[in-house]
């Protein structure tokens, strides 16, 4: 009885120990995951304003401390993801994210105001790691350190890049209509980009010379670190620099007028334009009209011409022909340039033999004449 009761007690202790040893790691894992999930939700939220910058030669997405503070105050429901830690203050939550290496505090590389600017840039393009990794809302920047989960459409799109590359390589074998469609589509997109950049530059030049203001429509169109939404932002940003001096505006106005007059004076005439247009059309026609069938038929025609020339040479019984084509012994095709070089070699050889025969005849005549004199 004692042994049986002792065994039952031991079994209960083992079962209790097994249950307690299983549950704490799960709870701890769940507690670790809630901050990861919270960070992902906050990063994917559209109300938290963020930018892209370069941190130690790596592009990172970052936000400002004051924006994070106001964001969580306006969206307190996101704290429910933290479960037992939902009552923490915003500063404490940010410090936990910093300790878990989900965030890293950064500082701007350029800490002095650039010439012509009134203040530092609101969103710097280059960052460096700040020594004190503590949350602050006073001109502090924080970058996400984890890789964002890509949506399904981006994953599917990544598989289409090899197909697109193969399609570009197979462009010469496309039908003529497909080539025209691709050519006109690419030309239209390129023309649209060039016209957009030209109008953007003209608007900036006119505003800078006439009004003394820097007006850049599509301000992020040439930016290296910009999202797709920021890339097509139309309205210009607020001009933070000092207005230009009237002497500089007058100087660039005179230079612009002189450049326009110079370009108008040296503009190509109608004949030059027609020649250039014909040259471009010839290049485009060579690309559009090429096809494997025509290429193979051209090779077959060249091979038939070489075979016919070889047959004529054999039927003539080895007579010298100044226009004969040299055929390689291995039967391979030769190009027209090589054939012309072969013709030159044959002609030079025949001429050299003819000159030797003339010299031999002259030597014989001279010898007969000496014998007669004797």
Secondary structure in CASP SS format (residue, H / E / C, confidence):
PFRMAT SS
TARGET T0000
AUTHOR 0000-0000-0000
METHOD secondary structure of the structure
MODEL  1
X C 1.00
X H 1.00
X H 1.00
X H 1.00
X H 1.00
X H 1.00
X H 1.00
X H 1.00
X H 1.00
X H 1.00
X H 1.00
X H 1.00
X H 1.00
X H 1.00
X H 1.00
X H 1.00
X H 1.00
X H 1.00
X H 1.00
X H 1.00
X H 1.00
X H 1.00
X H 1.00
X H 1.00
X H 1.00
X H 1.00
X H 1.00
X H 1.00
X H 1.00
X H 1.00
X H 1.00
X H 1.00
X H 1.00
X H 1.00
X H 1.00
X H 1.00
X H 1.00
X H 1.00
X H 1.00
X H 1.00
X H 1.00
X H 1.00
X H 1.00
X H 1.00
X C 1.00
X C 1.00
X C 1.00
X C 1.00
X C 1.00
X C 1.00
X E 1.00
X E 1.00
X E 1.00
X E 1.00
X E 1.00
X C 1.00
X C 1.00
X C 1.00
X E 1.00
X E 1.00
X E 1.00
X E 1.00
X E 1.00
X E 1.00
X H 1.00
X H 1.00
X H 1.00
X H 1.00
X H 1.00
X H 1.00
X H 1.00
X H 1.00
X H 1.00
X H 1.00
X C 1.00
X H 1.00
X H 1.00
X H 1.00
X H 1.00
X H 1.00
X H 1.00
X H 1.00
X H 1.00
X H 1.00
X H 1.00
X C 1.00
X C 1.00
X C 1.00
X C 1.00
X H 1.00
X H 1.00
X H 1.00
X H 1.00
X H 1.00
X H 1.00
X H 1.00
X H 1.00
X H 1.00
X H 1.00
X C 1.00
X C 1.00
X C 1.00
X E 1.00
X E 1.00
X E 1.00
X E 1.00
X E 1.00
X E 1.00
X C 1.00
X C 1.00
X C 1.00
X C 1.00
X C 1.00
X C 1.00
X C 1.00
X C 1.00
X E 1.00
X C 1.00
X C 1.00
X C 1.00
X C 1.00
X C 1.00
X C 1.00
X C 1.00
X C 1.00
X E 1.00
X E 1.00
X E 1.00
X E 1.00
X C 1.00
X C 1.00
X C 1.00
X C 1.00
X C 1.00
X C 1.00
X C 1.00
X C 1.00
X C 1.00
X C 1.00
X C 1.00
X E 1.00
X E 1.00
X E 1.00
X E 1.00
X C 1.00
X C 1.00
X C 1.00
X C 1.00
X C 1.00
X C 1.00
X C 1.00
X H 1.00
X H 1.00
X H 1.00
X H 1.00
X H 1.00
X H 1.00
X H 1.00
X H 1.00
X H 1.00
X H 1.00
X H 1.00
X H 1.00
X H 1.00
X H 1.00
X H 1.00
X H 1.00
X H 1.00
X H 1.00
X C 1.00
X H 1.00
X H 1.00
X H 1.00
X C 1.00
X C 1.00
X H 1.00
X H 1.00
X H 1.00
X H 1.00
X H 1.00
X H 1.00
X H 1.00
X H 1.00
X H 1.00
X H 1.00
X H 1.00
X H 1.00
X H 1.00
X H 1.00
X H 1.00
X H 1.00
X H 1.00
X H 1.00
X H 1.00
X H 1.00
X H 1.00
X H 1.00
X H 1.00
X H 1.00
X H 1.00
X H 1.00
X H 1.00
X H 1.00
X H 1.00
X H 1.00
X H 1.00
X H 1.00
X H 1.00
X H 1.00
X H 1.00
X H 1.00
X C 1.00
X C 1.00
X C 1.00
X C 1.00
X C 1.00
X C 1.00
X C 1.00
X C 1.00
X C 1.00
X C 1.00
X C 1.00
X C 1.00
X C 1.00
X C 1.00
X C 1.00
X C 1.00
X H 1.00
X H 1.00
X H 1.00
X H 1.00
X C 1.00
X C 1.00
X C 1.00
X C 1.00
X C 1.00
X C 1.00
X C 1.00
X C 1.00
X C 1.00
X E 1.00
X C 1.00
X C 1.00
X C 1.00
X C 1.00
X H 1.00
X H 1.00
X H 1.00
X H 1.00
X H 1.00
X H 1.00
X H 1.00
X H 1.00
X H 1.00
X H 1.00
X H 1.00
X H 1.00
X H 1.00
X H 1.00
X H 1.00
X H 1.00
X H 1.00
X H 1.00
X H 1.00
X H 1.00
X C 1.00
X C 1.00
X C 1.00
X C 1.00
X H 1.00
X H 1.00
X H 1.00
X H 1.00
X H 1.00
X H 1.00
X H 1.00
X H 1.00
X H 1.00
X H 1.00
X H 1.00
X H 1.00
X H 1.00
X H 1.00
X H 1.00
X H 1.00
X H 1.00
X H 1.00
X H 1.00
X H 1.00
X C 1.00
X C 1.00
X H 1.00
X H 1.00
X H 1.00
X H 1.00
X H 1.00
X H 1.00
X H 1.00
X H 1.00
X H 1.00
X H 1.00
X H 1.00
X H 1.00
X H 1.00
X H 1.00
X H 1.00
X H 1.00
X H 1.00
X H 1.00
X H 1.00
X H 1.00
X H 1.00
X H 1.00
X H 1.00
X H 1.00
X C 1.00
X C 1.00
X C 1.00
X C 1.00
X C 1.00
X C 1.00
X C 1.00
X C 1.00
X C 1.00
X C 1.00
X C 1.00
X C 1.00
X C 1.00
X C 1.00
X C 1.00
X C 1.00
X C 1.00
X C 1.00
X C 1.00
X C 1.00
X H 1.00
X H 1.00
X H 1.00
X H 1.00
X H 1.00
X H 1.00
X H 1.00
X H 1.00
X H 1.00
X H 1.00
X H 1.00
X H 1.00
X H 1.00
X H 1.00
X H 1.00
X H 1.00
X H 1.00
X H 1.00
X H 1.00
X H 1.00
X H 1.00
X H 1.00
X H 1.00
X H 1.00
X H 1.00
X H 1.00
X H 1.00
X H 1.00
X H 1.00
X H 1.00
X H 1.00
X H 1.00
X H 1.00
X H 1.00
X H 1.00
X H 1.00
X H 1.00
X H 1.00
X C 1.00
END
